[in-house]
């Protein structure tokens, strides 16, 4: 595929555009990576927008916060949800569960309870 005259022309024009924009792009890249005497990137523009904090300081604070909370790395989950049926205290399924999954679980629950589950097929 991609052998039509139109696609060949478009490829040719994109290549010419890349040639034309290459010097500007290179200048912009050099400006973005403008290194000062220390070898670190100039953060003057970034500092106007956001607060710049050294990486080692961030790592120390993250470790300190985890120790203070006593967090085991577990997520905060809704503890009022039944693990077997996945129903919460109001009888609602989780938001991520599809209608089909909820219906299937309800059928299993009804069959286990002893009530009539919904039968598949034609009833003669």
PyMOL commands that set and color helices and strands:
alter all, ss='L'
color gray80, all
select helices_A, chain A and resi 5-32+44-49+55-69+99-113
alter helices_A, ss='H'
color red, helices_A
deselect
rebuild
show_as cartoon
